[in-house]
Amino acid sequence: MKLAALLTIVLVSAAAASAQDAPSPAEVELRTAIDLLKTKHINRDAVDWPALEAHVFHGVTGAAGNAYPAIRSVIAALHEKHTFLIDADEWKADMARQRVGNTDPDPVPPPEFRMLDRHTAYIRVRQFFGDDKAIAAYIANFQTNMHALRRAGACRYMVDLRKNGGGNMWPMLSGLVPVLGNPPYGYFLTAGRPDFPWMPKDDLVHPNPPVAVLVDRWTASSGEFTAMAFEGRPHTRVFGEPTAGYVSVNTLAALPDGAHLALTTGTAQDRRHRDYRVAVVPDEQPPPGAPASRAARRWLTAQSCRP
């Protein structure tokens, strides 16, 4: 009886010690983020990881969300502007397109489609976030409207990417496939090699009508990649301002509490294998006060119509 009691006491004590030594959810969250950044980030070799870890783990405990400030300080230490943390509620709100806790989803205005004249169509493509259901609805709506423009007589296109802050590039490219020409439209590079060609799943007819692309200083990330997808395409001209300069490749990685890291893992090339390290620079930059759309419209009107 005494042995059984002693054994019970020993087991309880060991369990208590184990619970006391187990890392908190915040420590697990931070450790997961650091392991991702130190193995995958493009600037991972520029950081003194032992010193940084010793600093950021100090005082991190409790709920997973308590690790967010420390994770953001690690990101800052990498000195690279495209990597960022999406906390758990932000991610869930953006995917579900509804409020989660105190967090509202980022606005995702739908694309716009209209005829400017009997042969010139205007397509406004804004940033996009959403889950698989939202992606499917976005692409279906895009394709329906593209067919409607073609039936209305469109054979020249103005694609407006101004203020497109990014998000998921694949639905944007899938919607624009009818005017992008033949894939691949570009490449992601890791370790300096073009190892991921841009090949959207929705493979439609690939004519090459004249396309004017509008960009500005707020065209960023996937918005920039969408502009890059037109680079090197025949009968194409880009108008506006140099883009925001987020032309590096981001990989999404989930953290234990549902937050996500968008970590920069590489660079990108257009379909001609030209590198983009700073921004997408337009072919034509109108002077201050002159709308890029006016110059684009003038160029489009001068192009022969290919119905």
Solvent accessible surface area in square Angstrom, and as a share of the most:
residue,aa,sasa,rsa
1,M,207,0.92
2,K,179,0.76
3,L,137,0.68
4,A,58,0.45
5,A,53,0.41
6,L,102,0.51
7,L,101,0.50
8,T,78,0.45
9,I,107,0.54
10,V,80,0.46
11,L,109,0.54
12,V,94,0.54
13,S,62,0.40
14,A,57,0.44
15,A,62,0.48
16,A,61,0.47
17,A,49,0.38
18,S,72,0.47
19,A,75,0.58
20,Q,156,0.69
21,D,117,0.61
22,A,59,0.46
23,P,83,0.52
24,S,18,0.12
25,P,79,0.50
26,A,0,0.00
27,E,55,0.25
28,V,59,0.34
29,E,0,0.00
30,L,0,0.00
31,R,87,0.32
32,T,40,0.23
33,A,0,0.00
34,I,0,0.00
35,D,58,0.30
36,L,31,0.15
37,L,0,0.00
38,K,65,0.28
39,T,85,0.50
40,K,96,0.41
41,H,0,0.00
42,I,72,0.36
43,N,45,0.23
44,R,88,0.32
45,D,136,0.71
46,A,88,0.68
47,V,24,0.14
48,D,94,0.49
49,W,24,0.09
50,P,104,0.65
51,A,57,0.44
52,L,26,0.13
53,E,24,0.11
54,A,78,0.61
55,H,136,0.61
56,V,9,0.05
57,F,50,0.21
58,H,162,0.72
59,G,69,0.66
60,V,18,0.11
61,T,83,0.48
62,G,32,0.30
63,A,65,0.50
64,A,14,0.11
65,G,31,0.30
66,N,84,0.43
67,A,0,0.00
68,Y,29,0.11
69,P,94,0.59
70,A,12,0.10
71,I,0,0.00
72,R,103,0.38
73,S,48,0.31
74,V,0,0.00
75,I,15,0.08
76,A,67,0.52
77,A,33,0.26
78,L,4,0.02
79,H,160,0.71
80,E,35,0.16
81,K,124,0.52
82,H,8,0.04
83,T,7,0.04
84,F,96,0.40
85,L,11,0.05
86,I,27,0.14
87,D,28,0.15
88,A,12,0.09
89,D,54,0.28
90,E,63,0.28
91,W,52,0.18
92,K,96,0.41
93,A,0,0.00
94,D,13,0.07
95,M,41,0.18
96,A,50,0.39
97,R,76,0.28
98,Q,111,0.49
99,R,136,0.50
100,V,34,0.20
101,G,57,0.55
102,N,137,0.70
103,T,34,0.20
104,D,84,0.43
105,P,34,0.21
106,D,66,0.34
107,P,99,0.62
108,V,36,0.21
109,P,52,0.33
110,P,93,0.58
111,P,13,0.08
112,E,59,0.27
113,F,39,0.16
114,R,117,0.43
115,M,57,0.26
116,L,46,0.23
117,D,50,0.26
118,R,192,0.70
119,H,55,0.24
120,T,1,0.00
121,A,0,0.00
122,Y,15,0.06
123,I,0,0.00
124,R,41,0.15
125,V,0,0.00
126,R,52,0.19
127,Q,39,0.17
128,F,8,0.03
129,F,47,0.20
130,G,6,0.06
131,D,58,0.30
132,D,119,0.61
133,K,170,0.72
134,A,24,0.19
135,I,38,0.19
136,A,63,0.48
137,A,63,0.49
138,Y,21,0.08
139,I,24,0.12
140,A,57,0.44
141,N,64,0.33
142,F,0,0.00
143,Q,34,0.15
144,T,86,0.50
145,N,41,0.21
146,M,9,0.04
147,H,97,0.43
148,A,40,0.31
149,L,10,0.05
150,R,117,0.43
151,R,182,0.66
152,A,60,0.46
153,G,27,0.26
154,A,1,0.01
155,C,2,0.01
156,R,27,0.10
157,Y,8,0.03
158,M,5,0.02
159,V,0,0.00
160,D,0,0.00
161,L,0,0.00
162,R,62,0.23
163,K,121,0.51
164,N,0,0.00
165,G,32,0.31
166,G,0,0.00
167,G,34,0.33
168,N,43,0.22
169,M,10,0.04
170,W,82,0.29
171,P,1,0.01
172,M,0,0.00
173,L,0,0.00
174,S,4,0.03
175,G,0,0.00
176,L,0,0.00
177,V,1,0.01
178,P,23,0.15
179,V,3,0.01
180,L,0,0.00
181,G,1,0.01
182,N,97,0.50
183,P,38,0.24
184,P,41,0.26
185,Y,1,0.00
186,G,0,0.00
187,Y,31,0.12
188,F,27,0.11
189,L,6,0.03
190,T,48,0.28
191,A,88,0.68
192,G,60,0.58
193,R,151,0.55
194,P,62,0.39
195,D,77,0.40
196,F,108,0.45
197,P,58,0.37
198,W,0,0.00
199,M,105,0.47
200,P,17,0.11
201,K,195,0.83
202,D,44,0.23
203,D,103,0.53
204,L,62,0.31
205,V,119,0.68
206,H,40,0.18
207,P,43,0.27
208,N,48,0.24
209,P,7,0.05
210,P,0,0.00
211,V,0,0.00
212,A,0,0.00
213,V,0,0.00
214,L,0,0.00
215,V,1,0.00
216,D,9,0.05
217,R,137,0.50
218,W,136,0.48
219,T,0,0.00
220,A,15,0.11
221,S,22,0.14
222,S,9,0.06
223,G,0,0.00
224,E,0,0.00
225,F,9,0.04
226,T,0,0.00
227,A,0,0.00
228,M,0,0.00
229,A,0,0.00
230,F,0,0.00
231,E,18,0.08
232,G,27,0.26
233,R,9,0.03
234,P,67,0.42
235,H,72,0.32
236,T,32,0.18
237,R,77,0.28
238,V,1,0.01
239,F,0,0.00
240,G,5,0.05
241,E,54,0.24
242,P,54,0.34
243,T,10,0.06
244,A,29,0.23
245,G,15,0.15
246,Y,68,0.26
247,V,5,0.03
248,S,22,0.14
249,V,11,0.06
250,N,44,0.23
251,T,56,0.33
252,L,95,0.47
253,A,17,0.13
254,A,65,0.50
255,L,8,0.04
256,P,80,0.50
257,D,44,0.23
258,G,22,0.22
259,A,0,0.00
260,H,24,0.11
261,L,0,0.00
262,A,3,0.02
263,L,0,0.00
264,T,1,0.00
265,T,24,0.14
266,G,3,0.03
267,T,21,0.12
268,A,0,0.00
269,Q,19,0.09
270,D,0,0.00
271,R,39,0.14
272,R,133,0.48
273,H,88,0.39
274,R,104,0.38
275,D,77,0.40
276,Y,21,0.08
277,R,150,0.55
278,V,118,0.68
279,A,17,0.13
280,V,0,0.00
281,V,88,0.50
282,P,8,0.05
283,D,77,0.40
284,E,54,0.24
285,Q,95,0.42
286,P,29,0.18
287,P,91,0.57
288,P,141,0.89
289,G,85,0.82
290,A,38,0.29
291,P,54,0.34
292,A,12,0.09
293,S,35,0.23
294,R,152,0.56
295,A,6,0.05
296,A,0,0.00
297,R,85,0.31
298,R,147,0.54
299,W,53,0.18
300,L,0,0.00
301,T,82,0.48
302,A,84,0.65
303,Q,44,0.20
304,S,74,0.47
305,C,41,0.25
306,R,106,0.39
307,P,120,0.75
